[in-house]
């Protein structure tokens, strides 16, 4: 039998991916104190289990994981919960996504109307 502070599977299934210590909150508080990290920052943000879940979800997305993988690893019932509560917009990712779109170049400078613009990939336009 595992001791009080030993990690235990949330369920006894052998295929579980995430192990959770039985006294996680106390362990987290003790570790923060030992590392000299304040529980609250100057902006009244709190380092707690919920904050770690936000960080975990956003790091999964930043690593390239798809939303279904994030949902599964975060053990949420629906991707909507994962998206609405835990994942946040990131200006760097938004900029990269916008820059990855193909550029739209006019078909010609002759002033022709009614023609669709020519779509070029950014690498071809450079």
C-alpha positions in Angstrom: 0.0 0.0 0.0 1.3 3.4 -0.9 2.2 5.9 1.8 0.3 9.2 2.3 2.7 11.2 0.1 3.3 8.5 -2.5 1.7 8.9 -5.9 -1.3 6.7 -6.4 -3.2 6.1 -9.6 -6.5 8.0 -9.5 -8.1 4.7 -10.6 -6.4 1.4 -10.3 -6.3 0.7 -14.0 -2.8 -0.1 -15.3 -3.2 2.0 -18.4 -3.7 5.4 -16.6 -1.4 8.1 -17.9 -1.5 10.6 -15.1 -0.6 9.8 -11.4 -1.9 12.2 -8.7 -0.3 12.3 -5.2 -2.8 11.9 -2.5 -1.7 15.1 -0.7 -1.0 17.2 -3.8 -2.1 20.6 -2.4 0.1 20.2 0.7 3.0 19.0 -1.4 2.6 21.9 -3.8 2.5 24.4 -1.0 5.5 22.9 0.7 7.5 22.9 -2.6 6.6 26.5 -3.3 7.7 27.6 0.2 11.0 25.6 -0.2 11.7 27.2 -3.5 10.9 30.7 -2.2 8.0 31.1 -4.7 5.1 33.1 -3.3 1.7 31.5 -3.4 0.3 34.9 -4.6 2.0 37.3 -7.0 1.8 41.1 -7.1 -1.3 40.9 -9.4 -3.1 38.6 -7.0 -2.5 35.6 -9.2 -2.4 32.3 -7.3 -0.2 29.3 -7.9 -2.5 26.4 -7.2 -3.7 23.2 -8.9 -6.1 25.1 -11.2 -3.3 27.4 -12.3 -1.1 24.4 -13.1 -3.9 22.9 -15.2 -4.1 26.1 -17.2 -0.4 26.0 -17.7 -0.5 22.3 -18.6 -3.2 22.8 -21.2 -1.5 25.7 -22.8 1.9 23.9 -22.9 0.2 21.0 -24.6 -1.2 23.3 -27.3 2.2 25.1 -27.7 3.8 21.7 -28.2 1.6 21.0 -31.1 -1.0 18.7 -29.5 -4.4 18.8 -31.1 -7.5 19.7 -29.0 -8.7 16.1 -28.7 -5.4 15.0 -27.2 -5.5 18.0 -24.8 -9.0 17.1 -23.8 -8.0 13.5 -23.2 -4.9 14.3 -21.2 -6.7 16.8 -19.1 -9.5 14.3 -18.6 -12.3 16.6 -19.7 -15.7 15.3 -20.9 -15.7 17.6 -23.9 -13.3 19.6 -26.0 -15.6 22.6 -25.4 -14.7 22.6 -21.7 -11.0 22.4 -22.5 -11.2 25.3 -25.0 -13.6 27.5 -23.0 -11.9 27.2 -19.6 -8.3 26.1 -19.9 -6.8 27.2 -23.2 -6.0 30.8 -23.9 -5.2 32.8 -27.0 -1.6 33.5 -27.5 -0.5 36.4 -29.7 2.6 34.6 -30.9 0.5 31.6 -32.0 -2.1 33.9 -33.6 0.7 35.8 -35.5 2.3 32.6 -36.7 -1.1 31.2 -37.9 -1.9 34.4 -39.8 1.6 34.5 -41.3 1.2 30.9 -42.5 -1.8 31.8 -44.6 -1.1 32.2 -48.3 -0.8 35.8 -49.5 -3.3 37.3 -51.9 -1.7 39.1 -54.8 -3.7 41.0 -57.5 -3.9 39.1 -60.8 -2.4 42.2 -62.6 -2.0 45.9 -62.3 -4.1 46.5 -65.5 -7.2 47.4 -63.4 -9.2 44.4 -64.6 -12.3 44.0 -62.5 -14.1 40.9 -61.6 -11.0 38.7 -61.6 -10.2 36.7 -58.5 -6.8 37.4 -56.9 -4.0 34.9 -57.5 -3.2 33.0 -54.3 0.5 32.4 -53.7 2.2 30.6 -50.8 4.5 32.9 -48.8 7.5 30.9 -49.9 6.6 31.4 -53.6 6.0 35.1 -53.1 9.5 35.6 -51.5 
